[in-house]
Amino acid sequence: EALRLLGENVGPFADIDRIMRDAAGFRMGPFELLDLTGLDVSQPVMESIYHQYFQEPRYRPSPLAAQRLTAGVLGRKTGRGFYVYPDGKMATIAEPAAPAARPGRVWISQATPDFAEQVRNLAAKAGVALDEGQRPGADSLCVVTPLGRDATSHCVAEGLDPVRTVAVDCLFGLDRRRTVAATPVTGPAWRDAALGLFSADGVPATLIRDSAGLVAQRIVATIVNIGCDIAQQGIASPEDIDRAVTLGLGYPKGPLGFGDALGPRRVMAVLEAMQEFYGDPRYRPSPWLKRRAMLGLSLLTPEA
């Protein structure tokens, strides 16, 4: 899914890795992991799974990996992958400095009230005035907090001016990194003011292009869904699926545990919103996820 984000020009690979490490708590970003395993290993595995499951859309590989494999850009073993490795060590990519600008006032969408409260608290601590109107004033930065949607969809649904609207991902909290998405027409001054606001307390903020599910929501929801699909097929027990992923990939939680931590209903909402936006069946929720979300059960709940 990270490769698909890169193919859509949502953000540079280093930014996607930073978001997944800091916001979602992954030990390695997806592109660091691809460089470590090598595309000559990971791409044939992805293609094999896809074909063994009769071109199941959930497992469809990204063409970006195939292109890079053909070019011989394999990762650490060739000294060049998504990163470069002079003398065998990964060269670091500097993070852009945060703008000093701040908005005069900020209006926060109430579509997801607990997410809106996170932004409200952050703005108050930064000393930025809150626009408390039901509709944003003409001089207010508009902030939306999507769950599986993008900033553009919120603008249409809520009648907001896309030139001064940004989205921020609150699903993982705002303590370690903030992901800010601009609409296709967000003005540079409004974009910089948003980045200045969301990095005012020293926590880094990463700007991406508009994306349904943003970055961390989209990648983690996809991982959870595939874990649920494996459980649905009876390939392994829920506990063994999570154990294999935490031990094998170093994820902070297994896919089912991650889904429980975020909330199965919220994960399902992210997937359904992405499926509606992209029209792609790869995002359809697994029956395992849907039934447990509907019943209010843990995703680790086995079949009786």
Salt bridges, closest charged atoms under 4 A:
GLU1 OE2 - ARG218 NE 2.60
GLU1 OE1 - ARG282 NH2 3.20
GLU8 OE2 - ARG218 NH2 2.77
ASP15 OD1 - ARG18 NH1 2.69
ASP22 OD2 - ARG177 NE 2.76
GLU32 OE1 - ARG21 NH1 2.77
ASP40 OD1 - LYS77 NZ 3.00
GLU56 OE2 - ARG58 NH1 3.86
GLU56 OE1 - ARG284 NH2 2.90
GLU95 OE1 - ARG18 NE 3.82
GLU95 OE2 - ARG177 NH1 2.57
ASP114 OD2 - ARG266 NH2 2.59
ASP131 OD2 - ARG105 NH2 3.65
GLU132 OE2 - ARG120 NH2 2.75
ASP139 OD1 - ARG105 NH2 3.08
GLU158 OE2 - HIS154 ND1 2.88
ASP161 OD2 - ARG164 NE 3.33
ASP192 OD1 - ARG191 NE 3.31
ASP201 OD1 - ARG178 NH1 2.93
ASP229 OD1 - ARG58 NH1 3.32
ASP240 OD1 - ARG243 NH1 2.48
ASP280 OD2 - ARG4 NH2 3.46
ASP280 OD2 - ARG60 NH2 2.57
GLU303 OE2 - ARG292 NH2 2.81
